[in-house]
Amino acid sequence: MAIFKPEMPVATKNDNPSIRNLYFESIESVNSEVMGQIISERRYRKPPIIEALCEISFADSAWDDTVPGIFYEQVKDSFPQKQQREIQQAEISLGITEATAGVRRLPPRMLFVSNEKHRMIQVAKDLLVVNQLHPYPHFEEWEPEVYTALSVYRKLASPKKIVHLGLRYVNRVVILKPQVKMEDYFTIYPNLPKVLGNLRGSFLVQVEIPQSNTTGHTMVMTFGTAPLPDTNAVGQAFMLDFYCIRKFDESLDEEAIKREVKLAHNSIITAFEESITDKLRKQFEPEK
């Protein structure tokens, strides 16, 4: 459903290309000090979000083959469609003289999907993922769905602790111009030597930013070119992906999880707003 698939669970169709380590222009504008601040969330009439997801990994769940069926009975009014998805993970091992590659089959996931096909819950042993595709509502409308699914999962699987929590927002920015001057729209972009010229083809860059405050979160920002949704259009599309994660090894109550989700959401909002210019904001049509 989404375009890109890094190693974290997400509703996707295609695998993510290899990450290239390129230099980010003005990356200090979204450094960990900035993302520790609380800023006001802007609302847009045409937000570029094509997918949001919250994923929680657990440990020591009381899981058996009956859990997905009982889970479905609890959520089928809102998520009546169900399917099973087989998951495979590519693995590469680097030796002294050679590299070996292989594919490891992971436990299958059950997917519960809304009739409109823009909302989804994924469950497996020690894993819960709640996806929201386009059109994305405001955060306070989507957030309760995460906690509803979490409550059902904890009731049925009784996990002893949480080991990972991640909040991810994938944005597709479409600019209907044949050539795009990156600094007019973004504050982060690949900075190439002048001798190579100003034209850019396809690119994909990623940076991992540990938070300097006490939240313990890490922000993974990915920025790159993307396919145009309308293949007949003249322009360029870009993917701006924010993935805020935190590792745990403890049991958290519902209020603690809510705090972590809100902190992650604030970091993503800050990173997004600091990564774009006012010219691009106007394209999203800010609400008054």
C-alpha positions in Angstrom: 0.0 0.0 0.0 2.8 2.4 0.9 5.6 2.8 -1.5 8.6 2.0 0.6 9.5 -0.8 3.0 12.4 -0.4 5.4 13.0 -3.1 7.9 10.1 -2.0 10.2 6.6 -3.5 9.7 4.5 -1.4 7.3 1.8 -1.9 4.8 3.8 -1.9 1.6 4.0 -3.4 -1.9 7.7 -2.9 -2.8 11.0 -3.3 -1.1 13.0 -0.3 -0.2 16.1 0.2 -2.3 19.5 0.2 -0.6 20.2 3.3 1.5 23.0 5.5 0.3 25.0 7.6 2.7 24.9 11.1 1.2 25.4 14.4 2.9 22.4 16.3 4.1 22.3 20.1 3.4 21.3 22.1 6.5 20.7 19.0 8.6 21.3 21.0 11.7 17.8 22.5 11.2 16.3 19.3 12.4 18.9 18.3 15.0 18.0 16.6 18.2 17.9 19.8 20.2 15.1 21.2 17.9 13.1 18.0 18.0 13.1 18.1 21.8 11.0 21.3 21.6 7.2 21.4 21.7 5.7 23.2 18.7 2.2 23.9 17.6 1.0 21.5 15.0 -0.1 23.1 11.7 -3.2 21.7 10.0 -3.4 21.5 6.3 -6.4 21.0 3.9 -4.1 19.0 1.6 -1.6 17.2 3.8 0.9 15.1 1.9 0.6 12.1 4.3 0.0 8.8 2.4 0.5 6.5 5.4 0.8 6.7 9.1 1.4 3.8 11.4 2.1 2.9 14.9 3.9 -0.4 15.7 4.5 -2.1 19.0 6.7 -5.1 19.5 6.2 -7.2 22.6 8.0 -10.1 24.4 6.6 -13.3 25.9 3.1 -13.1 24.5 0.7 -15.9 25.3 0.1 -16.5 21.6 -1.6 -19.4 19.9 -3.5 -20.0 16.6 -6.8 -19.0 18.2 -5.7 -15.4 19.0 -6.2 -13.9 15.5 -9.7 -15.3 15.2 -10.8 -13.9 18.6 -9.1 -10.6 17.8 -11.1 -10.4 14.6 -14.3 -10.9 16.4 -13.5 -7.9 18.6 -12.7 -5.6 15.7 -14.8 -6.8 12.8 -17.4 -4.1 13.0 -14.7 -1.6 11.9 -12.3 -3.9 10.2 -14.5 -6.6 8.5 -12.0 -7.7 5.8 -9.3 -10.1 6.8 -6.4 -11.8 5.1 -3.1 -13.5 6.0 0.2 -12.1 4.8 3.4 -14.2 4.5 6.5 -12.2 5.5 10.0 -12.7 4.2 13.1 -10.9 5.3 16.3 -10.5 3.3 19.5 -11.2 5.1 23.0 -10.3 4.0 26.1 -11.6 5.9 29.5 -9.9 5.2 32.5 -12.2 5.6 36.2 -11.6 5.3 36.4 -12.7 1.6 32.8 -12.8 0.5 29.2 -11.8 1.2 26.3 -14.2 1.4 22.6 -13.4 0.9 19.5 -15.3 1.8 15.8 -15.0 2.7 14.3 -15.9 6.0 10.6 -16.6 6.4 8.9 -14.9 9.3 5.7 -15.8 11.1 2.7 -14.8 9.0 0.6 -11.8 10.0 -3.2 -11.5 10.0 -4.5 -8.3 8.5 -7.9 -6.7 9.4 -8.9 -4.0 6.9 -11.7 -1.5 6.8 -14.2 -1.6 3.9 -12.8 1.6 2.6 -9.3 0.0 2.6 -7.7 3.0 4.2 -7.4 1.6 7.7 -5.7 -1.6 8.8 -4.6 -3.6 11.8 -1.8 -6.2 11.6 -1.2 -8.8 14.3 1.3 -11.6 14.9 3.1 -13.1 17.8 4.6 -10.2 19.8 3.6 -7.6 17.2 0.8 -5.1 16.7 0.7 -2.5 13.8 -2.1 0.0 13.2 -2.0 1.6 9.8 -3.9 4.7 8.4 -3.6 5.3 4.7 -4.8 8.3 2.7 -7.0 10.2 3.5 -5.4 10.8 6.9 -7.5 12.4 9.5 -6.1 14.6 12.3 -3.9 12.8 14.9 -6.5 13.1 17.6 -9.0 11.2 15.4 -6.6 8.4 14.5 -4.8 8.1 17.9 -7.7 6.3 19.7 -7.7 3.5 17.2 -4.2 2.7 18.2 -5.1 2.3 21.9 -8.3 0.4 21.1 -6.3 -2.2 19.1 -3.6 -2.3 21.8 -6.2 -2.9 24.5 -7.6 -5.9 22.6 -4.1 -7.3 21.9 -3.1 -7.0 25.5 -6.3 -8.6 26.7 -5.9 -11.6 24.4 -2.1 -12.2 24.2 -1.1 -10.9 27.7 2.4 -9.8 26.6 4.8 -9.5 29.6 6.7 -6.4 28.3 7.2 -4.0 25.4 10.5 -4.0 23.5 9.9 -1.6 20.7 7.5 1.3 19.9 7.6 3.2 16.6 5.5 5.9 15.0 6.0 6.5 11.3 4.6 9.0 8.8 5.2 8.7 5.1 4.6 11.8 3.0 4.5 12.1 -0.8 5.2 15.6 -2.0 4.2 16.3 -5.6 5.6 19.4 -7.4 4.1 19.9 -10.8 7.2 21.4 -12.4 9.7 19.7 -14.8 12.6 21.1 -12.8 12.7 21.7 -9.1 15.1 23.9 -7.2 15.3 21.9 -4.0 16.1 24.8 -1.7 12.8 26.5 -2.7 10.8 23.6 -1.1 13.0 21.7 1.3 15.6 22.6 4.0 17.2 19.1 3.6 18.6 17.7 0.4 21.7 16.1 -1.1 24.4 18.7 -1.4 26.5 17.9 -4.5 29.8 19.5 -5.6 29.2 22.4 -8.0 31.3 20.9 -10.7 28.6 18.2 -11.0 25.9 20.7 -11.9 22.5 21.5 -10.4 20.4 18.8 -12.0 19.6 15.7 -9.9 18.2 12.4 -10.9 16.8 9.8 -8.6 18.2 9.8 -5.0 17.5 8.3 -1.6 19.2 9.6 1.6 18.7 8.6 5.2 19.9 10.0 8.6 19.4 8.7 12.1 19.1 11.3 14.8 19.3 10.2 18.5 17.3 12.6 20.7 19.4 14.6 23.1 16.6 15.1 25.6 15.4 12.4 28.0 12.8 10.8 25.8 15.2 8.1 24.6 13.7 8.3 21.1 15.6 8.0 17.8 14.3 9.7 14.6 15.1 8.1 11.3 14.5 10.5 8.4 14.4 9.3 4.8 14.2 11.6 1.9 14.2 10.7 -1.8 12.5 10.8 -5.2 9.3 8.8 -5.7 7.0 7.8 -8.6 4.4 10.3 -9.6 0.9 9.1 -8.7 -0.3 10.3 -12.1 2.1 8.9 -14.7 0.8 11.4 -17.3 1.6 14.4 -15.1 4.7 16.6 -15.7 6.5 17.2 -12.5 8.5 15.5 -9.7 7.5 13.6 -6.6 9.5 13.2 -3.4 9.1 10.9 -0.4 9.6 12.4 3.0 9.5 9.7 5.7 9.8 10.1 9.4 10.1 7.2 11.7 10.4 7.8 15.5 11.4 4.8 17.5 12.2 3.8 21.1 13.5 0.6 22.5 12.2 -0.8 25.8 12.6 -3.9 28.0 9.8 -3.4 30.5 6.1 -3.5 31.1 4.3 -0.2 30.3 0.8 0.7 31.3 -1.6 2.4 28.9 -0.9 5.9 30.1 2.9 5.4 29.7 2.3 4.2 26.1 0.1 7.2 25.4 2.9 9.5 26.6 5.5 7.8 24.4 3.2 8.0 21.3 2.5 11.7 21.9 6.3 12.4 22.3 7.0 10.6 19.1 4.3 12.4 17.3 5.6 15.8 18.5 9.1 14.8 17.2 7.7 13.9 13.8 5.7 17.2 13.5 8.8 19.2 14.4 11.0 17.3 11.9 8.4 17.7 9.2 7.9 21.4 9.7 11.6 22.1 10.0 12.3 20.1 6.7 10.0 22.2 4.4 9.8 25.9 3.4 6.9 28.3 3.5 6.6 27.9 -0.3 5.8 24.2 0.1 3.5 24.9 3.0 1.3 27.0 0.8 0.9 24.1 -1.5 -0.6 22.0 1.3 -3.1 24.9 2.0 -2.7 25.6 5.8 -6.0 25.9 7.7 -6.7 29.3 9.3 
